[in-house]
Amino acid sequence: MGRVRAFGYLVATVKDIEAWKVFAADVHGMQIVEHTEDRLKLRLDERAWRIDLHRGEVEHIDAVGWEVRGPEDIEALEKALIDHGYSTRRASAEEAAYRQVTDYLAFTDPDGHGIEVYYGQHRESTPFVSPTGARFVTEGMGIGHVMFAVSESAPFRELYMDILGLGLSDFIDIGPDPGTFLHCNPRHHSVAFAHRPGFGPRLGHLMVQVDNLDTVGRAYDRILEGAAPLGATLGKHTNDEMISYYVKTPSGWEMEYGYGGLEIDEDTWVPGRWNAAHFWGHQRVG
């Protein structure tokens, strides 16, 4: 595997902090770390935070955080990025303290989304406490995955595979060129992207995984009762075998809330190509 070990955090500018509080905490069980009219900071596990939302009029993905082991990994990736034409910026001590990490490197992806490569994220001595009893699957694998609708797939394959060193999990035929699914740990994929005319470029969805199907079912009932707009019905994916539903966040992009995702063994895994994304379900709504 490459130097990147996990998709570790997400930072975004959003318009409606209060709607996000209900969506993330009250319905989907994330623990609130900080809640003001301008900021919502959320825990999913022992880490000090995993999702950090700031209020603003122009919604944007400010940072997808990729975790590495230490400064030597940041330095190696910085050199590789510069060699491939990226402009990078090392965080100041104050910026790193604000992120609650030891250090990070910032740049933008080919479609303008913020990316940060970091190490040494703060951990909490107090236990994670979910308001709904949810337990998120994060140990050794990060918070889940992100799926992007991209303007072109080739630059993203270069970024994530050639530069950041993620491994190919598989492809799915979901557009004019296949969707690409990449891993950096046993989780089947931590990032995916596809060129889908009319759908981007933008973040398509964030996936978070819980350890009990009943947790998914109870949250799904809340969605069916009107807590948030359903994006796609309960279903099971082909490639990662996740049982999940999609729900529209207050920012328009979706969240996949799932159980039972496939874990892969890097030593024996052979990438494949699927002709459909779902075994059953996941019918689009609206």
N, C-alpha and C positions, 0 to 999 in steps of 0.2 A: 504494500500500500504506500501511498504518498505521504507527504508531511501533514496534510489536513486530517484531523481525527474525528471531527463532528461538526454538524450544524448546531451552533451553540446559542444564538440569540437573534432576535429580530427587533429592529428599531424603526418606527414609522411615524410620520406626521398624519394625523387624522382630524376630521372636523368635529366629531361628536364624542367627547370623552364619556359622558353619562351613558349614552347608548352602548358604548364599548364595555363599560363597567357591568351592566346587566348581562350583555352577551357573553363576556369572557368569564366573569366570576359567578354570577347568579345562575346561569344556565349551564356553563361548561366546566365549572369547578376550579378555575384558576384562583390562586390566593393573591389578594391585593397586598402589595408592599407599600405603595404610595398612591393616594387618590386625591387630586386637587382638580380645580376646574381646567387646569392646563396640562395635567399629566396623569397617566395611569401606568403603574409599574407592577408587573405580575410575576409570581413564582409558579413553577411547576414541580419543583423538587428541592434538593438541598442547596442549590445555587442561589445566590443573593437575588437574582432575577433572571428571567428568560425573555420576556416581551416588555418593551418600553414604548409607550405611545405618548406623543406630544400633540397638543392641539394646534392646528393651523388651518388656514383657508385653502391651501393647495396641498392635497393629499399626496404623499410620496413615500416610497420605501427608502429610508435613510441609511439603513445598514442591515445587511445579512451577515451575521457574524460566524466566521469559520475558525474553529479552535485548533491550535497547534500546541506542541509540547513546550516550546521555549524560544528564546531569542535567536538561536541559530536557524530555526525554521523560518522565522519572520525574515531574517536577513537573506536566506536562500531564495525565498519566494519573492522578496522585493527585487532582487537581481533578475530573476526570471521574468517578472512582470515588466521591468524596465527594458530588458532585452527584447520583449515582444511589443514595445511601443506604448505601454501604459504609463500614465503619470501617477505617482504614489506619494503618500504623505504619512510620515510617522507622527503618532500622537504625542502631544506635550504631556508632561507629568500631570497637569491639571485635567486634561481631557481623559487620560487613562483612569484617573481617580474618579471622575464623573461616571465613566462606564463601569467602574468597579472591576477593572482588570489590571494586570501588571503592565501590559503594553499592547498596542495594536498598530497595524498598518492599514491605511485607508486608500481606496481607489474606487472607480466606478466601472460597472460592467459595460459591455458594448451598447446596451440600451439605456444607460444613464442611471441605473439603480446603484445605491451605495453598497459597497462591500467592505468588510473589515476582517482582517486576519489577526487573531489575538491569542494571548496565553495568560494563564494565572487568574482566572475569574474567581471572585470572592465566593466563599461558601459560608452558609449560616450554621451556627450551633443550635439554633432553635429548629424544631421539626416543621416540615411542610404540612400545612393544614388546609385541606380543600373545603370550601363551603358546601359542596355537594357530596363529599366523600370520595371524589375521584382520585385515582392513583395513576400518574402518568408514567409511561415507559420511556425512560431517558438514560438509564445507567449504561455508560460506555457507548451510547449511540446518539446523544444530543436530543433536541426537543422534537424532532420529527423530520419533515421535508418541506421544501418549497418547490412549486411548479410554476414555471414562467412561460407565457406566450411571448415568443421572441420575434424580432424582425428578420433575423437570419439565424439558422442553427449552427453553421460552420464556425463563426467567431466564438460561440459559447462552448462548442466542443473543444476548441483550442484553449480557451480560458480554463475550463474545469478539468479537462483531461491532460492536455500537454503542459499547462503551467501549474495548476494546483494539484494535479496528480490523482484525481478521483478515478475509480475503476468503472468500466462499463458493466452495468447489470443486464440491460436488454433494451430492445426497441419495441414500440407499439405503433402500428399503422393508424395514426389518428389525424393525419393532415397531408399536405402535399409532399412533405418528407417525414420520415418516422419520428415519433417522440423518442427522446433520448433519456435514459434513466441511469443515474450514476450513484455509486456508493463510496464511502470512505471508512466504513466500519461494518459490523454485521447487519445493520438495518438494510433492507433491500435497496432502498435509494434514499439519499439525503437531498438530492436536487434532481429535477427533471425539467425539460424544456422542449418546446415544439413550435414550429412556425405554422401558425393557423391564421390565414388571412381574415381580417375583420375582428380578431380577438386580442390584438396587442399592438405594440409591445406593452406588457404589464405583468404584474404578479397575478397568476391565475388562482392559486390557493396555497395556503399553509396547512400542513397536516400535523395533528397531534394525536398520539395514541395512548389509550388507557388500557389497564390490565384486566378489565372485566367487561364482558359483553353486556351485562345488565346496566353498567354505567352508560354505555352508548344508548341502550334502549330507553332509559329514563330521560336522558337529554333529548332523544328523538321525540318522545312524547311531548316534551315541553315545546319543541319546534312545531309539532303538528297542532298544538294548542295556540300557536301564534306568537311565541316568544321571539322568533326571528324568521325571515323568509327562507324557506327550503330551496336549496339549489338543485339537489338530486336526491332521489329516494335511497333508502337503505339498499346496499348491494355488496357484491364481492368482486374484487379486482382479479384479473388474470395473473398479472406478473408478480405482485407482492402478496396476493391472497388476503388482503385486508378486507374486513367487513366494516363498512363505514357508510356515513351519509355526508352530503355536502350542504353547507348552510351559508347564506350570504351574510357577510359581516356588515357592520354599519358603514364600512368604507367601500363597499361594492365588490371587492374581491372576496373569495370564498374561503372557508375553513373546512377541511375534511376532518371528521371526528371518528376515530376508528379503533378497532380491536383486532388482534391476532395477525399482525403483519409478519411476513416471512423474514427470517434471518438467514443469511448466506455464509458459507464457508469459503473464504477467498481462495484457499488452496485447491478446492474441487469445483468451484463455480464455473459454469460455461454459459456465456451470454446467449440469449435466444432472441426471437422476433415474433411478437404476437400479432394476430390479425384483428384483435378486438381488445378493449380495455377492461371488459367486465364479463364474468361468468353469468351473472344475473343481477337484476336491479340496476341501481344508479340511473334511473330514468330522469331525464332533465325536466325541471319544473319551471314554467314561465318562459 
